[in-house]
Amino acid sequence: MAVDADPARDELTEQASQADKDQETDRDSQQQKATPQVNGVRGALVVGILMLTSIGGLAGWLGWQTHGSEQAQRLDDMFLQAGRQGALNLTTMDYAHVEGDIQRVLDGSIGTFYDDFEQRAPAFAEVVKTTQSKTQGTVTEAGIESISGDSARVLVAVSVKTSNIAAPEQRPRLWRMRIDVQKVGDVAKVANVGFVA
């Protein structure tokens, strides 16, 4: 017995099948549209993260450079100040309080310069007292000649007024000094002194 095909049912089945295909095509189309959007968002996110990382690295590097530059400037200032003060200490003496003046030189000194000055201090004090000598130094110029690690060489020009019992007033003399300074803890001290012709 043959079953007659029902054209209406075949058409409904075909329509249902076509609707399923259309829905599947719509889903595929939406997925294809969504995939580029998701990829675009991911790409933008990756680019953003890379840019932030680069900016952060650059800011860190610039901060480190600035910090290093500031530290170097502070060290230069310390060396220069120690050289200036060392020159003043050595050129400012008064027979009325020579022991204090000598102690000031020793407090700002280190190493063999300290040892030599300490050894010669009693004889020096005696000469200053006997001649009633007074000297007053004024730094006219100062600059760093060289730096090596925790030490530096400072050039200092000093105008020195001198008076003593034999010559109450003398014309100021200009002395040029080469002073080696060394960092000791948070300060710099005089390690050597030479006179420049």
HELIX and SHEET records of a PDB file:
HELIX    1   1 PRO A    7  THR A   91  1                                  85    
HELIX    2   2 TYR A   95  HIS A   97  5                                   3    
HELIX    3   3 VAL A   98  ASP A  107  1                                  10    
HELIX    4   4 GLY A  111  THR A  131  1                                  21    
SHEET    1   A 5 MET A  93  ASP A  94  0                                        
SHEET    2   A 5 LYS A 134  SER A 148 -1                                        
SHEET    3   A 5 SER A 151  SER A 163 -1                                        
SHEET    4   A 5 ARG A 173  VAL A 184 -1                                        
SHEET    5   A 5 VAL A 187  VAL A 196 -1                                        
END                                                                             
